[in-house]
């Protein structure tokens, strides 16, 4: 097979890139190791920056988002038994939209299928070759048969554990990583959200987050040690622990019910530099991971994809490689700012097992300063809604 761009990974990053390229008349094929049902079964975040919403509009897949997405003009910080609202719209004139990553993926899958664009699911033994040359090749096996895709460029959108970054010699990369000593135990339930906006709670027992997927489906998280096992957490234990960490009003208003899904997500900060290796480009989780505290994971992937799509359009439409050549440096500037914000939010709201009394007092002082300073609130709001693309 021959195509212009081979995309590795059919998550939201790969699908969004494929849709943007197809809209621009650029041929592409997506190769995915898993089945469509597996991809849709991944439970992920759903806070979309305006940049991400704009990208989905540009890709022509925002109809359901416009109908079902929940626009949030603020968030709430809870500590010392009280909630404090950060008015994003008043402070910076922008908002965020709650729309689950699963739904984003579903919309992109449907658009790709309707357009008849090739996606190879359940591809085995995927390998990348000759991406340092002008003739990259992707090889894989499907139904026991070997296949090759010859292309101009490869986009590695296959996540942290994918083959794309693993295909690059270690001597060609520099990685930066911080692994946190705790994770988020998350539970999805068909219960109404406890509040109209997200609540980020800092408590002596640990962090908690009250989020949602819709007006009838909630997503809640509590901080747990890295050693915890999800099977040790019954629904009753989870709800009891969440109540303990919320302010009295939220705890009293909390509607409980059976879980649809429970899982523990480890927290990690990770960046790979650079993000281009010849004609192989990394995007999304293949190049960087952020703690979920700042709601940046999917949004960073979308900004990577927009940058890469613009670069490829420049090459194919205008024979201009300047945008493509600037891809890595441009993305990394935004990535590191998002890493900083996610690290700051994580440090501000969580309990660290090695923190002493001084560190705890610093957290309290930071929270007190934040809610009393319009400038500090504006800085939080500016980063939360997303820095300029």
Protein Blocks (a to p, Z undefined) as FASTA:
>chain_A
ZZfbdcehjbfklmmmmmmmmmnopacddddfbdfklmmmpccdfbdcfklmmmmmmnop
ammmmmmpccdfbdcddeehiacdddfklmnopacddddfklmmmmmmmmmmmnopacde
hiahiacehklbmbdcddddeehiacddddfbdcdfebjklmklmmpcfklpccdddddf
bdcdddddddddfbfbdcddddfkbpcddddfbfkbccddddddfkbcfklpcfklmmmm
mmmmpcfklmmmpccdddfbdcdddddddddddfbehjaccehjlloccdfklopmmmmm
mmmmmmmmmmmmmmmmnopaklmmmmmmmmmmmmmmmmmmmmmmmmmmmccfkbcfklmm
mmmmmmmmmmmpmklmmmmmmmmnopaZZ
